[in-house]
C-alpha cells in the first residue's frame, strides 16, 4: 500500500474510532468479558493512538457503532424467519 493511501486510511480510522463517544458514561452500561490479548491491544491503542483522550469504553463503543451501521442490512436479514427469544 502506498504511503499516501495508508495516510488517508489512517486518518479515516482515527476519525471513526479515536474520538470521544456521544453516549453516557460506561458505568451506565453493561459488563462484557473479552480475551486478555484483545484487552491489551485495545488498551495500547487507546493510550498511544488516542493520547489518553479516549476511554476503553469510548473506543469499543465507536467500533460497535460503526459495525452496526456498516452491517445493518446484513444483520436484519440474518434475523429473517428466525424466532427471537
Rosetta blueprint (number, residue, H / E / L):
1 X L
2 X L
3 X H
4 X H
5 X H
6 X H
7 X H
8 X H
9 X H
10 X H
11 X H
12 X H
13 X H
14 X H
15 X H
16 X H
17 X H
18 X L
19 X L
20 X L
21 X L
22 X L
23 X L
24 X L
25 X L
26 X H
27 X H
28 X H
29 X L
30 X L
31 X L
32 X L
33 X L
34 X L
35 X L
36 X H
37 X H
38 X H
39 X H
40 X H
41 X H
42 X H
43 X H
44 X H
45 X H
46 X H
47 X H
48 X H
49 X H
50 X L
51 X L
52 X L
53 X L
54 X L
55 X L
56 X H
57 X H
58 X H
59 X H
60 X H
61 X H
62 X H
63 X H
64 X H
65 X H
66 X H
67 X H
68 X H
69 X H
70 X H
71 X L
72 X H
73 X H
74 X H
75 X H
76 X H
77 X H
78 X H
79 X H
80 X L
81 X L
82 X L
83 X L
84 X L
85 X L
